[in-house]
Amino acid sequence: MKEEHIEVEGRVTVVLPGTLFRVELDNKHLVLATVCGKMRKRWVRLTVGDRVKMEMSQIGRAHV
């Protein structure tokens, strides 16, 4: 069974330790996100104010 993802956009509001980020979505909800995939492999750095596109799974976990 394949997991379906929802794509959303938001802005990084807080950078937390351990590649975690607090992101405010366009609909004003706040989520906790983590970096994964190529961004983690290539050490892409995110700072406060960066616009991000995320994939969220049905269980509520967000990946930037």
ABEGO torsion letter per residue (X at the ends): XBBBBBBBBBBBABBBBGGBBBBBBAAGBBBBBBBBEAAAAAGBBBBBGBBBBBBBBAAGBBBX
